[in-house]
Amino acid sequence: VRRVTAMLAKAGLIATRPGASGGAWLLRPPGDIGLDSVLKAVNGGAHFGAPPPGSKDCPVGQRLPGVVKSAISAADDAAARELARTTVADLLAGA
């Protein structure tokens, strides 16, 4: 929990105060914080993996890493866009 809290604070999403009377609080309204920002803060963003290494001896295998990398990048972008549509306020509302 401390590690994630530190990541969220470093990203400017929350502030914290240590001690018995301490805690954590949002620095922006919940409706202004998309889940893409939260994921980026704790995980660097959506990552669907890495392309395979390919094979220099195969004409298909030579092209495979580039094609798969392009597809993975498109999936990462789509996931980020979808996560941006959901906010912390949505989570609090049970959406």
N, C-alpha and C positions, 0 to 999 in steps of 0.2 A: 504494500500500500504506500509506503514512504517513497519508494522508487517512482511509482506512477504519479504520485502527488508532486514530486520534484519535477518530473517531466512536464506535467500540466502547468506548473508554475513557471518553468523556463519558457514555455510557449506563450505565456501571458494570458492563459485562460482562467487561472485561479491565483489567489494569494493565500498565504498561510501565516499563522502565528503559532509558535510552539508554546508548550506549557499547559498547565491545568486549565487556564482560561482561554487557551488557543483554539484553533480550528482552521478550516479552509472555507473560502467563499469564492463565488464566481466574480470575475472582474468585468463581465459584460452581461447584459440580460440573456436569460436562457434561450430566447428566441433568436438571438444573434450568433449563437454558437452551433455551427453545423457539426454533425458527427465526423465529417471529413477532417475538420480541424482537430478533433479529439484523437482520431486515429493517427493522423500525421504526427501529433505530439508524442504519442506513446509507441508508435510502430513505424514512423516514417512514411505512412500512407498505405494504400492498398498494394499488395504485392502478390501476384498470382504465380510467382516462380520465375525460373530462369530457363532460357532455351537450352535444348540439348546441344552437346558439343559438335555434332555432325560428323561427317566422314569425308575426308579428302579424296578417297578412292571411289566415291559414288556420286554421280551427277545429281541425284536427288538429295543425298546426304549433305552435299556441299551447300545447297540452298536452304535446307531445313532450318538451321539456326536463325537466319534472317527472317524467314516467314513466320516462324514461331515467335520470335522476339516482337515482331510487329503485332501479332495477334494478342500476345500477353500485354503489350503496352496499351492496346485498344481496350482490353478488358480492365486494366488498372484505371484508365481514364473514365470508363463507364461506371465503375464502382465508385470512384471519387465523386462523380456528378450525382449519383444516386444518394450517396451518404450526405452530400451537401444539402439535399432536399429535406433531410430529417434533422431536427434541432434538439438540443437538450430540453427545450420546452415541450416538444412532442413526446419525449420520453417521460417527462414529469406528468403529462396529461394522459399517459397510457396508450399513446398512438403507436 
